[in-house]
Amino acid sequence: MNEHRGDRLSVPDAAKLLNVTPEAIRQRIRRNTIDYEHTEDGRYYVYITPSQEVGNGVDNAVLLDYVESLKKELEAWKEEARRKDHIIAGLVERVPALEAPRDEREPPAGSSDMTKRERVELPR
């Protein structure tokens, strides 16, 4: 990876820019997943390109594509919720029409055949 493109930064400065620890930068150097230089005096310098500046070595374009896909998915979920709300509203409007008038309902199980009104009107 020693192509030396981008800004030359010390390990601590690169860590700050990428919002990671200096040890994370050293690990990337060991794995050869970041462009670096080892100087004669024993110091390491890394080269950071603009696409790496987001952090954790993820390319900006990849993140932007992912954000766009999440936005589309969110919009699809919102549309699905609106559709379901519309269906529920339609069903709720129909509930009163489905209910039988109170006089035509059967008394609950275990109750006598007389309605409350009939019980009140009976002579004592």
Stockholm file with secondary structure:
# STOCKHOLM 1.0

chainA/1-124         MNEHRGDRLSVPDAAKLLNVTPEAIRQRIRRNTIDYEHTEDGRYYVYITPSQEVGNGVDNAVLLDYVESLKKELEAWKEEARRKDHIIAGLVERVPALEAPRDEREPPAGSSDMTKRERVELPR
#=GR chainA/1-124 SS CTTCCSEEEEHHHHHHHHTSCHHHHHHHHHHTCSCEEECTTSCEEEEECGGGTTSTTCCHHHHHHHHHHHHHHHHHHHHHHHHHHHHHHHHHHHHHHHSCCGGGSCCCTTSCSSCHHHHHHSCC
#=GC SS_cons         CTTCCSEEEEHHHHHHHHTSCHHHHHHHHHHTCSCEEECTTSCEEEEECGGGTTSTTCCHHHHHHHHHHHHHHHHHHHHHHHHHHHHHHHHHHHHHHHSCCGGGSCCCTTSCSSCHHHHHHSCC
//
